[in-house]
């Protein structure tokens, strides 16, 4: 898009400034949810429910198109976050950005064929020493103007810290090469537009029927979910990196992991979150029963060259809501005795 393009009412061209907290932006391009992309992502995060792969199974749950996995919004969010870092949060060194928290609140499942618009807001920037904790809210809106998913992403970024040029060169030589749609080098108003006025409120959640294996009446506060195990290989990490668009080489290069002070290549945090969603789906029997998934990352899954990294999942019912036939579940993930989540919570509905 040229910068002369007319901007819709309530928007203005982005001009980065020093006071970023509270600023809202719209991502100019929409994201079209493709059927094959859903299938690719579902395979990448081992979300095996048939409704992610076949229309006939999605129709059994009441949907006309195959259903995106609960963490599919991460694919769209990756582009929006990258655009912020490339064109607004430019004072940060991209090689030293880490994600600490992720929340997905699902209002209605995204389906193949949906056209998704993205609204983002820099909700807060908190400084601790050389580190800035940047909390970014997002809202994904479908072609009908309905909120599909909203949530937050929190990243930790280092400001004004010099990086060893030898490390920069090494990482550049092993990183994924620039993507055709990379936003680096583009003017900010080619990618984002600043929103003015009050932020739009999401419409009330759509409580579509769910078809879960456990029934709500069988739940008790404090009850435990059956344990589960997930395995990830180096091939899984390379596949997820490509499907998700996450270019961080610590997930596929031993040299990059070594430079980052890690013992070996490690799994993506959002990959482990996707595996946690599958753990829930295995128990629920219906992926659309997951209303919200919130994770604070605190550990990592080491993946050696010749054997898989193993994650052991467990869960416990924290609370139940008889009026909505809903429950809150505390999740745990452990790999090699190390806790992966500082806190992981899911909100679900049951038959």
Order of alpha helices (4+ residues) and beta strands (2+ residues): beta-beta-beta-alpha-alpha-alpha-beta-beta-beta-beta-alpha-alpha-beta-beta-alpha-alpha-alpha-beta-beta-beta-beta-beta
